[in-house]
């Protein structure tokens, strides 16, 4: 056996070793290149973040290197996404308007429900208590975060920031729960949506008839899917996947977990930008 015959197996082993290392490095690189959809909503309380993540991860990961990451805390969410340029954000339109300039965001999709991208928040009280002073002094049930609720109340209270910040707010899981809180006497008023009132009309006609609208807020959009401006074009495939979710039963099931049933393409003009 000559020297070449001895060295050949050794060379083959070395090539195999480097191939394995290269393969591992490629796989690791692919993993690190995942595009993440970060979610935080100031307008709804999600009861089961683990289930939400599992459902969206299973849907998105089957279609590409995508991941869904929900957050329950606004500060943690904003700290985490700071400086990230290759991701998508799923946030309330109010939250978008608060951070879009600082984070250089571009809206791409607006959530829809019952054929519209708009919702209207209303302040309601029991019939006979439709006095704004009662609303300012009593407890108000809301499914939104404290900052979002205070922002909406400020608008409803004719820009009376002191009254909005001093409001006694009870946070509940859903808009319909805010209405039920008034029915059960836990709160004098509720900050909710017109669509929740429509739901109450079916679920509890008696309570619906006993509740009156004290004031209405301005129209706002449902959840916004936004992208860092320099990433919009690169994210087109993922944006299209999300936009087409309602076209399949599985995708439709997922977005209903967010309180939506469809998407509509938008640009910054829809948000006054």
Phi, psi and omega in degrees: 000125181274179185295323181296321179296328180285320184283335185303310179298325180294318178296319179297320178296319179296317179297319179297319180298313180293328178295319179295315179299317180297317179298317180297317180296321178295317180296318180295321179296319179297321180297319183287345182266014177299140172266126184255135172262111180267132184237130168209130178240127177274356186252349180222153176254117178272125183283325186229090182292327180297315179294318180299314179296315181299316182295313182287323177299316182296323181288310185287319184294336178287346184248359178160185181281068185236153181217151179243127182231105178274153176233145177258350184236127184295315182298317178296321179298308183294324178294321183291321185275352181302123177085353179279127185251345182240077180200172172238150180240133176245106188218167177289157180295327177297316179294318178303313181296335180280331186238357188299322181289313182298323183260006178051060185258156176230126178285140181236326179222147172241136177292150179236152172213127179054041173082007179224153177261000185250150174223157178232127177270142182229149174259122183237151176222169174295147179304134183098352180239029186279036178263128182299331179294326177295320179296322182288329184264335183274178179275138183242124177273139181208144176267355179273168176293163179302311180300319180292319178298315180297322179296317179291320179295322178302316178297315181292325181274026178056049177064025175276089185295323180298316179294320180295317181287335181271355183299140177273108188250130175252115181277129180237163185295319186223162179301321180295328178293327178298319178293319179297327179298324176291318180298323181274358179080011179286332180222155177279331184220167176221138171259113188217196180243158177298325180293327176293324176296320177297321177294319179298325180301326179276317185287320186214079183303325181296314178294321180302316181291336183271357182252137180235147177280125178272318182202158179241143173271181178282158175298142175220164179274160172287201180304144179248133169264120184235158180225147168306138189305322182281358184248354186304311183295317181293333183269006186305320182297313180293320178299319178295320178301315181292319180298327183268005181307318182294350183282349176236147179303321181293315179295320179297321178300320182294313185288338176292338174295340179263003181080020181241166174226000179192178178228155174224135177292137179220171171227183186295342180296333179290340180249014178078014181264000000 
